[in-house]
Amino acid sequence: MAPSSTNCCTPSAAWVTCWSGAVTRRSNRLNAIALRLSALFTLVALLVFVLIGGALYQQVDKSIGLLPEAELDARYSVLESSINRFGNPEHWAKMSSKLKLLSEEDKRIHFWVISDDPAYEYGHPDAALRAFAQGPTGVRDVQLPGEAYPFKVLVSQMPAREQRPKLRFLIAIDTETFRQTQHHLLVALISLAIIGVLLASLLGYWVAKMGLKPLIRLSEEAQKLTPPRLSGRLHLDALPPELDQFVNAFNSTLERVEQAYTRLESFNADVAHELRSPLTNLIGQTQVALTRGRSAEHYFEVLQSNLEELERLRSIINDMLFLASADQGSKASKLSRVSLADEVATTLDYLEFIMEDAQIEVHVSGDAEVNIEKAHLRRALINLLNNAVQHTEAGHSIEVVITQSAERVGITISNPGEPIAEEHLPRLFERFYRVDASRHNSGANHGLGLAIVKAITLMHGGEVFVTSSKGRNTFGLYLPV
């Protein structure tokens, strides 16, 4: 029977279709990825600008804060010698004129001279200022009435000279200009940071879009891979190394999906064939029996024949259910320590009549003990021995060899027979797979025996193998110690 037409409702097809839909959704989310990357760029840029801007502002603020004191020191160094030189009222009048001229030239600067003798005072200091002047010398801050910003004041003590008593000399400078400079600097830094963050966000989005272009191309290529056209692969040049790895992994996955899809199509055809034959026989025999009256003996023969076909159907269904359970990850649980030689002997006793009818002898060598589920092991041995008997001519012998190593034990069953082509060996343990495409002897063997052997072996954590060389075909399995 030819393979059935492609059905997109098969599990593999559904998987690929769902995957293609997922790829489409991922492609639609690439813009969201770009936005998230842009947001990350923005956060990084914001952090960098805050750290650098904060450090820069602190340094500049510190430097600006030192400027008033530096200017006060410069003024004081120029006036100190002049004040100390004038020791009588006539000369002091000249000093007062000089201080007045300096105050008019620079409105930021204020001078006060406080003395016990009013003739040597300057600047009309009020009581609060007099009290402030009596404090320690040096640079201090004072808030003058009507001023928005405090003044930096340098308070110095002048010794008495000639007729002049000792003085308290105050030089004050308005800090409004410096404060405004600090404010303008802060505004400039914040403005530059905002502009920089916006530029980083826009450039980050553009960079992310450019970086995601290969992914967009991959998504477009992947969307073309829909059942039953699964033979295509992703072939894009000049990909980044990370995407090369992804493409290779995806192509490998797609290859496995394609193989599974092909096997599933073949499996569907094989199941239909295996089930159709006994059903056709049942229907045909029953229809013939019902065409006219029959004897009780004839009806008994028909029912007996139908029972054989029903037994065959039940065997196929049970085997498929067992394989489905194994595919779901079932593990052997009822383990017991057994001798493999004893289990082989028990299996041969069960197959004694089959061996006699086929005129075949079986030679067993070796032994090992292993933890195994007896029922499963015997089923696997029966399938392997039945397979060997079916392909061995009368008068020949089958060799069963049991080996043991530090990590595993092996059971090999070899028989003389026609060589098996190399391309068939990897697939002999697949369901319904036959080297003979004509399904020779399909009535006695429905093609699930070796698949069940593999399932049982995997349930015990082992592996199966097959070789064909020098006129002997060898099937076997390895089980962990």
Buried (B, 14 or more C-beta within 10 A) or exposed (E): EEEBEEEEEBEBBEBBBEBBEEBBEBBEEBBEBBBEBBBEBBBEBBEBBBEEBEEEBEEBBEEBBEBBBEBBEEBBEEBEEEBBEBBEEEBBEEBBEBBEEBBEEEEBBBBBBBBEEEEBBBBEBEEEBEEBBEEEEEBBEBEBEEEEBBBBBBBBEBEEBEBBEEBBBBBBBBBBBBBEBBEEBBEEBBEEBEEBBEEBBEEBBEBBBEEBEBBEBBBEBBEEBBBBEBEBBBEEEEBEEEBEEBBEEBBEEBEEBBEBBBBBBBBBBBBEBBBEBBEEBBEEBEEEBEEEEBEEEEEEBBBEBBEBBBEBBEEBEEBBEBBEEBEEEEEBEEBEEBEBBEBBEBBBEEBEEBBEEBEBEBEBEBBBBBEBBEEBBBBBBBBBBBBBBBBBEEEEEBBBBBBBEEEBBBBBBBBBBEEBEEEEBEEBBBBBBBBEEEBEEBEEBBBBBBBBBBBBBBBBEBBBBBBBEEEBBBBBBBBEE
